[in-house]
Amino acid sequence: MALRKFVDRLTKPTEQIDREHLEEWCTTSGFPKLDAVEVRKPVRVAGEVRSIRIVPRSGADALEATITDGHGTLTAVFLGRRKIQGISPGRRVFLEGVVTKDSSGPVMYNPVYQLA
């Protein structure tokens, strides 16, 4: 059995191994999966920052962080911010707020965040 796990680790792509570890971490944290989050209800989710970009919204800059938990993705939008200390790609975070739907998918505006 140990040999089989070792061979699987050597033959699986790194991205798949990372996704499996992330899924396991999010599941053991006890938070809902991002692809199953209900819209317009307060929720607390866990995930990992995949990308960050600064986008102008209504004449002011907004920081958009794409969060994933291995099952789905969510965009956290911090209005009026260009940078947030500690939030960078690869960092695991907990977000709390209300999820809405946008043309690009689920979005959470100005969530309360906690670094993991």
C-alpha positions as CSV (number, residue, x, y, z in Angstrom):
1,M,0.0,0.0,0.0
2,A,2.8,2.4,0.8
3,L,4.5,1.6,-2.4
4,R,1.3,2.4,-4.4
5,K,1.0,5.8,-2.7
6,F,4.7,6.5,-3.5
7,V,4.2,5.6,-7.1
8,D,1.1,7.7,-7.3
9,R,3.0,10.7,-5.9
10,L,5.7,10.3,-8.6
11,T,3.3,9.9,-11.5
12,K,0.6,12.5,-10.6
13,P,1.0,16.0,-11.9
14,T,2.0,18.5,-9.2
15,E,-1.1,20.6,-9.9
16,Q,-3.3,17.6,-9.1
17,I,-1.5,16.8,-5.9
18,D,-1.7,20.5,-4.8
19,R,-5.5,20.5,-5.6
20,E,-6.0,17.3,-3.6
21,H,-4.2,18.8,-0.6
22,L,-6.2,22.0,-0.8
23,E,-9.5,20.1,-1.1
24,E,-8.5,18.1,2.0
25,W,-7.6,21.2,4.0
26,C,-10.8,23.0,3.1
27,T,-12.9,19.9,3.9
28,T,-11.3,19.4,7.3
29,S,-11.8,23.1,8.0
30,G,-15.6,22.4,8.0
31,F,-16.6,25.2,5.6
32,P,-18.9,24.7,2.6
33,K,-17.4,24.1,-0.9
34,L,-17.2,27.1,-3.1
35,D,-19.3,25.5,-5.9
36,A,-22.1,24.9,-3.4
37,V,-22.3,28.3,-1.7
38,E,-25.8,29.9,-1.6
39,V,-26.3,33.3,-3.1
40,R,-27.4,36.3,-0.9
41,K,-26.8,34.5,2.4
42,P,-24.0,35.3,4.8
43,V,-21.4,32.5,4.6
44,R,-17.8,31.8,5.8
45,V,-15.6,30.0,3.3
46,A,-12.0,28.8,3.2
47,G,-9.7,28.7,0.2
48,E,-6.4,29.7,-1.4
49,V,-5.6,32.8,-3.3
50,R,-4.9,31.9,-6.9
51,S,-4.5,35.4,-8.5
52,I,-4.7,39.0,-7.7
53,R,-5.4,41.9,-10.0
54,I,-6.3,45.6,-9.7
55,V,-9.4,46.6,-11.6
56,P,-10.9,50.1,-11.9
57,R,-14.6,50.0,-10.7
58,S,-16.7,53.1,-10.9
59,G,-13.7,55.4,-11.1
60,A,-11.8,53.9,-8.1
61,D,-9.4,51.0,-8.0
62,A,-10.5,47.6,-6.6
63,L,-8.4,44.6,-5.6
64,E,-9.8,41.4,-7.0
65,A,-8.5,38.1,-5.5
66,T,-9.5,34.8,-7.1
67,I,-10.0,32.2,-4.3
68,T,-10.3,28.5,-4.9
69,D,-10.9,25.5,-2.7
70,G,-10.2,22.8,-5.3
71,H,-14.0,22.4,-6.1
72,G,-14.9,25.9,-7.3
73,T,-13.7,29.5,-7.4
74,L,-14.9,32.8,-6.0
75,T,-13.8,36.4,-6.6
76,A,-13.3,38.5,-3.5
77,V,-13.5,42.2,-4.4
78,F,-12.0,44.8,-2.0
79,L,-13.3,48.2,-3.2
80,G,-11.0,51.2,-2.9
81,R,-7.9,49.0,-2.2
82,R,-4.8,48.5,-4.3
83,K,-3.0,46.2,-1.8
84,I,-3.7,44.2,1.3
85,Q,-0.8,43.0,3.4
86,G,-0.6,39.2,3.6
87,I,-3.0,38.5,0.7
88,S,-0.8,37.0,-2.1
89,P,-1.1,34.1,-4.5
90,G,-0.7,30.8,-2.7
91,R,-1.9,32.1,0.7
92,R,-4.8,30.3,2.4
93,V,-7.5,32.5,3.7
94,F,-10.9,32.5,5.4
95,L,-13.5,34.9,4.0
96,E,-16.8,35.9,5.5
97,G,-19.5,37.9,3.7
98,V,-22.5,37.6,1.3
99,V,-22.0,36.0,-2.1
100,T,-23.6,37.5,-5.2
101,K,-23.5,36.3,-8.8
102,D,-21.7,38.3,-11.5
103,S,-21.2,37.6,-15.2
104,S,-17.8,35.9,-14.2
105,G,-19.3,33.8,-11.4
106,P,-19.7,34.1,-7.6
107,V,-18.4,37.4,-6.1
108,M,-18.0,38.5,-2.5
109,Y,-17.6,42.3,-2.0
110,N,-15.5,43.6,0.9
111,P,-15.4,40.4,2.8
112,V,-14.0,40.0,6.3
113,Y,-10.8,38.0,5.9
114,Q,-8.6,36.1,8.1
115,L,-5.2,34.7,7.0
116,A,-4.7,31.0,7.7
